[in-house]
Amino acid sequence: MFVTDHKRCTGCGACIEACPQSAVIKIRDKYKFVYPSVREELCEFCGRCLDVCPKDKPIDRFEREKFEQRYYIAKTADKAELLKAHAGGIFYRLAMKILSDGGVVYGCIFDKDRHPRHVRADNAEDLGMMCGFKPVQSDTDGVYSAVKLDLENGARVLFSGTPCQCDGLLGYLGRDYTGLIVVDVLCGGVTSEGVFHRYYHWLEQKLGDKIMELSFENKQAFGHSRGIRVLYRRKRQRFLLSFPLELDRLNSMSMGGAINRRSCGTCKYASSQRVGDISLGRFVNAARSHSDFPYAKGASLVVVSTAKGAALWEDIKDTIYFEQSDFERASANERLSLPTKQSPQRKKILSHICGGNFDEAAKEFRSPGVWKAVKIFFCAVIPDEAVYFLIQTAKKIRSLALSVIFKAKNSFKKT
């Protein structure tokens, strides 16, 4: 028996962890997405699973104090951090502040078996594994109860995850804690671990040997545009492959809504109303809307939604570059207004992938086309520093031209 229907269940895992009888268990559907199921022989019908489920609850379930939302474009001042991090690397700065105050941080990592899961970090080394883009839903087994234990023991906690995971945590806790900072990501949708593993094996077959390292944040080569970085071995030699993220099959399918969870297509969190104290994402069209900001190698969109979030933001301002923004410019990131639309090809593509035929799925999903692919690659390989330099030079030339015209007009009027 399912606790909730597949169309609306986000797989946050709150119901599984909240059940006092361990009657709610985790199962996978044919596309390897996780859903809760009830073992009826153990269920005592206490209703705890329904109480914590965020499905039918308002986003602001604890009626926060009124706070005027703030928007920023930002990036860390540390170049080494920026190269390893997603967007502008602001998560690392926030998390390091919590650690320096003796607190703990919870976030997603890929473990040695490529299993995405949430873990607890109380030092900078463990924290580093949480940085970077991950297109797959993580496992939160045992995490919500661990967060509660830390909070009950007086620790300051930063929890980072997708909005539905953050809401699942708040539902499990049952109240807002003073020591809890929730950081949600501007999420475009997640695929299943099973789909990710099929992609991983497909990529290994294409390369002809084992992948040693796979990263979705290759800023060394592609700057703000991001890229895939694959370190692999062939005949005892190591090879490094880099290409723009926009040309990656897994990313294209995810952005096209072809491999995401069903609930992602109607996500209620794709809104300016945020579940987190702070929301983080990629600042889209930074060159156009904040042309003076040094956005090379990534820039973060930061949405501060509560007084708690504002206090933490104030604590890190000296370690970052930032500019005030507004909703109009920030909403270029569509996750502030719309969920990723589900593709009509979704079932067919997922069936191909889970049937072991990723090549067929890749053919089924429309590629960007030759000219668009060339444009993507051309835009990606131009260094961000060069684009920034050209924009600033053009502005100076324009300013100088206007000054010369103005002086010429004044001189003409005098004569």
C-alpha positions in Angstrom: 0.0 0.0 0.0 1.4 3.4 -1.0 1.3 6.3 1.4 0.8 8.8 -1.4 0.4 8.8 -5.2 3.4 8.9 -7.6 2.3 12.1 -9.3 2.8 14.2 -6.1 5.3 12.3 -3.9 8.7 14.0 -3.9 10.5 11.1 -2.3 11.8 13.3 0.6 11.7 10.4 3.0 10.2 12.2 5.9 7.3 9.6 6.3 9.8 6.7 6.4 11.8 8.2 9.2 8.9 9.5 11.2 7.0 6.2 11.5 7.4 5.0 15.1 6.6 1.4 14.1 9.0 1.3 11.1 6.0 0.4 9.0 6.8 2.7 6.1 9.5 1.3 3.9 11.3 2.4 0.8 10.6 0.8 -2.6 11.6 1.6 -6.2 9.3 1.8 -9.2 10.3 0.5 -12.6 12.3 3.7 -13.3 14.2 3.3 -10.1 12.6 6.3 -8.3 12.1 5.9 -4.6 8.6 5.8 -3.1 7.2 5.0 0.4 5.1 1.9 1.0 3.3 0.8 4.1 3.6 -2.7 5.6 0.0 -3.0 6.8 0.8 -5.7 9.4 2.9 -3.2 11.3 0.9 0.0 10.8 -1.1 1.2 13.8 -2.7 4.1 11.8 -1.3 6.8 14.0 -1.2 9.2 11.1 2.4 10.4 11.8 3.4 9.8 8.2 0.6 12.1 6.9 1.5 14.8 9.5 5.0 15.1 8.3 4.3 14.8 4.5 4.8 18.2 2.8 2.5 17.2 -0.1 -0.6 19.1 1.1 1.1 21.5 3.5 1.7 25.2 2.7 5.4 26.1 2.0 5.5 28.5 5.0 4.0 25.9 7.4 5.3 27.6 10.5 4.1 31.2 9.6 7.4 33.0 9.7 7.8 36.5 10.8 7.3 39.1 8.0 10.5 39.7 6.2 11.2 41.6 2.9 12.9 39.1 0.6 16.3 40.2 -0.7 18.1 39.2 -3.9 21.9 39.2 -4.6 24.4 38.2 -7.2 27.5 36.9 -5.4 30.7 34.9 -5.6 33.4 33.8 -3.2 36.6 35.9 -3.1 38.6 32.7 -2.9 39.6 31.6 -6.5 40.4 28.0 -5.5 37.0 27.6 -3.8 35.3 29.1 -6.8 36.8 26.6 -9.3 35.5 23.6 -7.2 32.1 25.0 -6.3 28.7 25.3 -8.1 28.0 28.7 -9.5 29.6 31.4 -7.2 30.6 29.1 -4.3 28.4 30.8 -1.7 27.3 27.5 -0.1 30.8 26.8 1.0 31.1 30.3 2.6 27.9 29.9 4.5 28.8 26.4 5.6 32.3 27.4 6.7 30.8 30.1 8.9 28.6 27.5 10.7 31.6 25.2 11.2 33.8 28.0 12.5 31.1 28.7 15.1 31.2 25.0 16.3 28.1 23.9 14.3 27.5 21.1 11.8 26.5 21.0 8.2 24.3 18.4 6.3 24.5 18.1 2.5 24.7 15.7 -0.4 27.8 13.8 -1.5 28.6 11.0 -3.9 30.2 8.2 -1.9 32.8 5.8 -3.2 30.1 3.6 -4.8 28.6 6.7 -6.6 25.7 6.6 -4.2 24.2 10.1 -3.7 23.4 10.6 0.0 23.1 13.2 2.6 25.8 13.2 5.3 26.9 15.2 8.3 30.1 17.3 8.2 31.8 18.9 11.2 35.1 19.8 9.3 36.2 21.5 6.1 37.5 18.3 4.5 34.1 16.6 4.6 32.4 19.8 3.6 34.4 20.0 0.3 32.7 16.8 -0.9 29.3 18.5 -0.7 30.2 21.2 -3.2 29.4 21.0 -6.9 26.3 20.2 -9.0 24.6 16.8 -8.7 21.7 15.9 -11.0 20.4 13.0 -9.0 18.1 12.6 -6.0 20.0 11.9 -2.8 19.3 9.4 0.0 18.3 11.0 3.3 18.1 7.8 5.4 18.6 8.6 9.1 19.5 12.3 8.4 16.4 14.0 9.7 16.6 12.3 13.1 20.3 13.1 13.2 19.6 16.8 12.5 16.9 16.8 15.3 19.4 15.2 17.8 22.0 17.9 17.0 19.5 20.7 17.5 18.2 19.2 20.7 21.8 19.1 22.0 22.1 22.8 21.3 24.3 22.6 18.1 23.9 25.1 15.3 22.9 23.2 12.1 22.9 24.2 8.4 20.9 21.8 6.3 21.2 22.0 2.5 19.1 20.1 0.0 16.3 20.4 -2.6 13.3 22.4 -1.5 11.2 19.2 -1.1 13.9 17.7 1.2 14.1 20.9 3.2 10.3 20.9 3.6 10.5 17.2 4.5 12.9 18.0 7.3 10.8 20.8 8.6 7.7 18.5 8.6 9.7 15.9 10.5 10.9 18.4 13.1 7.4 19.7 13.7 8.6 23.2 14.5 11.2 25.8 13.6 14.4 25.8 15.6 16.4 28.9 16.4 19.7 27.1 15.7 18.6 25.7 12.3 19.5 27.3 9.0 17.8 25.8 5.9 19.5 26.4 2.6 17.4 25.2 -0.4 18.7 25.0 -4.0 16.9 26.4 -7.0 16.2 22.9 -8.4 15.2 22.1 -12.0 14.4 18.5 -11.2 16.2 15.3 -10.2 16.6 11.9 -11.8 16.9 8.5 -10.1 20.0 6.9 -8.9 19.3 4.0 -11.3 19.1 6.3 -14.3 22.4 8.0 -13.2 24.2 4.6 -13.0 22.9 3.6 -16.4 24.3 6.9 -17.8 27.6 6.3 -15.9 28.0 2.9 -17.5 27.1 4.2 -20.9 29.7 6.9 -20.7 32.3 4.2 -19.7 31.4 2.2 -22.7 31.8 5.2 -25.0 35.2 5.9 -23.5 36.3 2.3 -23.6 37.4 1.9 -20.0 36.7 2.8 -16.3 35.9 6.3 -15.3 38.2 7.4 -12.4 36.5 10.8 -11.8 33.4 12.5 -13.0 32.6 16.1 -12.3 29.7 18.4 -13.5 31.7 21.5 -12.6 34.6 21.9 -15.0 35.2 25.7 -14.7 38.9 25.5 -15.7 37.8 24.8 -19.3 34.4 26.3 -19.5 34.0 29.0 -16.9 30.6 30.2 -16.1 29.1 28.0 -18.8 30.2 25.0 -16.8 31.3 21.7 -18.3 31.7 17.9 -17.8 35.1 16.8 -16.6 35.9 13.0 -17.1 39.1 11.5 -15.9 39.3 7.9 -17.3 41.8 5.1 -17.8 42.6 3.3 -21.0 45.4 0.7 -21.4 47.0 1.9 -18.2 47.1 5.5 -19.4 45.0 8.4 -18.0 43.0 10.6 -20.2 41.0 13.8 -19.5 37.9 14.7 -21.4 36.1 18.0 -21.1 33.0 19.2 -23.0 30.2 21.8 -22.3 27.5 20.7 -19.9 24.9 21.8 -22.4 26.0 19.0 -24.7 25.8 16.3 -22.1 23.0 13.8 -22.7 22.0 13.4 -19.0 21.9 17.1 -18.4 20.0 17.7 -21.7 17.4 15.1 -20.8 17.0 16.5 -17.3 16.7 20.1 -18.4 14.1 18.9 -21.0 12.1 17.1 -18.3 12.6 13.7 -19.9 14.2 11.8 -17.0 13.0 13.7 -13.9 10.7 12.5 -11.1 7.0 12.9 -11.9 6.4 15.4 -9.2 9.2 17.7 -10.6 6.9 18.6 -13.5 4.4 20.2 -11.1 6.8 21.3 -8.4 5.2 23.8 -6.0 8.6 25.0 -4.8 9.4 26.6 -8.2 8.2 29.9 -6.9 9.5 33.1 -5.3 8.1 31.8 -2.0 11.0 29.8 -0.6 11.0 27.1 2.0 14.7 27.9 3.0 16.1 30.8 5.0 18.5 31.2 2.1 18.1 29.9 -1.5 21.0 29.4 -3.8 21.2 28.9 -7.6 23.0 30.0 -10.7 22.6 33.7 -11.7 21.4 33.5 -15.2 22.3 36.3 -17.7 24.7 37.9 -15.3 26.6 39.7 -18.1 23.4 41.4 -19.2 21.8 42.3 -15.9 24.9 43.0 -13.8 27.6 43.9 -16.4 29.9 45.5 -13.8 30.0 42.4 -11.6 33.1 40.1 -12.0 31.1 37.0 -12.8 34.0 35.0 -14.4 34.1 31.4 -13.3 30.5 31.6 -11.8 28.0 33.7 -10.0 25.4 32.7 -7.5 21.8 33.9 -7.2 21.2 34.3 -3.5 17.7 34.8 -2.1 17.5 35.7 1.6 14.0 35.0 2.9 14.2 35.2 6.7 15.8 37.2 9.5 17.9 34.1 10.4 19.2 33.9 6.8 19.9 37.7 6.8 22.0 37.3 9.9 24.1 34.6 8.4 24.5 36.6 5.2 25.8 39.5 7.2 28.4 37.2 8.8 30.0 36.2 5.4 29.8 39.5 3.5 33.4 40.3 4.1 34.5 37.0 2.3 32.6 37.5 -0.9 31.9 39.8 -3.8 28.2 40.7 -4.1 25.8 43.2 -5.5 22.2 43.9 -4.6 19.7 42.6 -7.2 16.0 42.4 -7.5 13.3 39.8 -8.5 13.1 41.1 -12.1 16.7 40.4 -12.8 16.9 37.3 -10.6 13.9 35.7 -12.3 16.0 35.0 -15.4 16.5 31.8 -13.4 13.1 30.3 -14.2 13.1 28.1 -11.1 11.8 31.2 -9.2 8.6 31.0 -11.2 8.2 27.7 -13.2 9.0 24.1 -12.8 10.8 22.2 -15.5 8.1 21.1 -18.0 7.8 17.4 -18.3 8.6 15.9 -21.7 5.9 13.9 -23.5 8.8 11.5 -24.3 9.5 10.8 -20.6 8.1 7.3 -20.3 9.6 6.0 -23.5 13.1 7.5 -22.7 13.1 6.2 -19.1 12.0 2.7 -20.4 14.9 2.7 -22.8 17.4 3.7 -20.1 16.2 1.3 -17.5 16.1 -1.4 -20.1 19.8 -1.0 -20.6 19.6 0.9 -23.9 20.9 4.4 -23.2 21.9 4.9 -26.8 18.3 4.4 -27.9 17.2 7.0 -25.3 19.8 9.4 -26.5 18.5 9.1 -30.1 14.9 9.4 -28.9 15.6 12.7 -27.1 16.1 15.5 -29.6 19.6 16.7 -29.7 20.3 20.5 -29.9 21.0 20.4 -33.6 24.3 21.0 -35.4 24.2 24.8 -35.5 23.0 25.1 -31.9 25.7 22.7 -30.8 28.4 24.7 -32.5 27.0 27.9 -30.9 27.0 26.3 -27.4 30.5 25.0 -27.8 31.7 28.4 -29.2 30.1 30.3 -26.4 31.5 27.9 -23.8 35.1 27.9 -24.9 35.4 31.8 -24.8 36.9 32.6 -21.4 34.6 34.5 -19.1 37.4 37.0 -18.5 37.5 37.8 -22.2 33.7 38.4 -22.3 33.9 40.6 -19.3 36.8 42.5 -20.8 35.0 43.1 -24.0 31.8 44.3 -22.3 33.8 46.7 -20.1 35.8 48.0 -23.1 32.6 48.5 -25.1 31.1 50.5 -22.3 34.2 52.7 -22.1 34.2 53.3 -25.8 30.5 54.2 -25.7 31.1 56.6 -22.8 34.0 58.2 -24.6 32.0 58.5 -27.8 29.1 60.2 -25.9 31.5 62.6 -24.2 33.1 63.6 -27.6 29.6 64.1 -29.1 28.5 66.2 -26.1 31.6 68.4 -26.3 31.2 68.8 -30.1 27.6 69.9 -29.7 28.5 72.5 -27.0 31.3 73.8 -29.2 29.0 74.1 -32.2 26.4 76.0 -30.1 29.0 78.5 -28.9 30.1 79.2 -32.5 
